[in-house]
Amino acid sequence: MFSALFNRKPPLDEMSARWILDTYHWAFRNFPVNIFFEQTRLVLPDDHFFPADVKSMQGRAELIFDRVAEYAGLSHWSWQVVDSTHCHVSREVILPERAGQGFSGVRRLSMDKPLPVVYEARLVGNREALVAGFAQALAQYLIRTGRELPPGGAVRWSQAVDLLTIFMGFGVVYTNSFPLFLPMSQGGSRREQDHLSQWDAAYALAIFCVLKRIPKREVLVHLKRPVRSFFNRAMSDVVMRRDQLPDIQELPERSSMKHSA
């Protein structure tokens, strides 16, 4: 019995697990620690988090996006939600100074033009995939506010965006929806190899839950059945690696943006 316990195969290969752990360390160095622990929530694609609904496709997309931006701590940025069939974004997007996360009472950023967030009409009927796509789009902007490149640099930039999506609280929707929310190429395919796999995402979600002290039973019920067993093993593996998780006491303080008077 004890031999089987200590020889249990880890859920991920060591290189993948190590990169995910390193990228969490990077996230804590580059984004507000207090926001993660005090205000970031585990977002679920249910009526509690997304209770309202409208009939029009554009109205539904905008309503869901507003909720996603709120949970991500980015609702004080200016956004334009655009259907991909009507999107012609050609200009270089420039982020405003002092851009970052912030929650209730935070001062709105001064911006010349709203930042475009593109969605695909095919996802509007799939709330979970639409939420995941919007969350990943916000992570693509937020990652550019970091002070250093993520582990692996430009080569692993897309995977770091995915991990930041999970870091912001959207790990369940990412894991359940991969790869549905990924943009389609002109040939009708998706470049899944450029992103965290469903299993990598589930492992990153396990780290999120351990750091936030979220019991696995509160997560398992919301994960799709094929992922549950893996997530259960990932939680056990992360608990055994507690000494490899970010040491909160040693992290630099980065306070959240203060609200205006």
Secondary structure, 3 states (H helix, E strand, C coil): CHHHHHCCCCCCCHHHHHHHHHHHHHHHHHCCHHHHHHCCCCCCCCCCCCCCCCCCHHHHHHHHHHHHHHHHCCCCCCEEEEEHHHCCCCCCCCCCCCCCCCCCCECCCCCCCCEEEEECHHHCCCHHHHHHHHHHHHHHHHHHHCCCCCCCHHHHHHHHHHHHHHHHHHHHHHHHHCCCCCCCCCCCCCCHHHCCCHHHHHHHHHHHHHHHCCCCHHHHCCCCHHHHHHHHHHHHHHHHCHHHCCCHHHCCCCCCCCECC
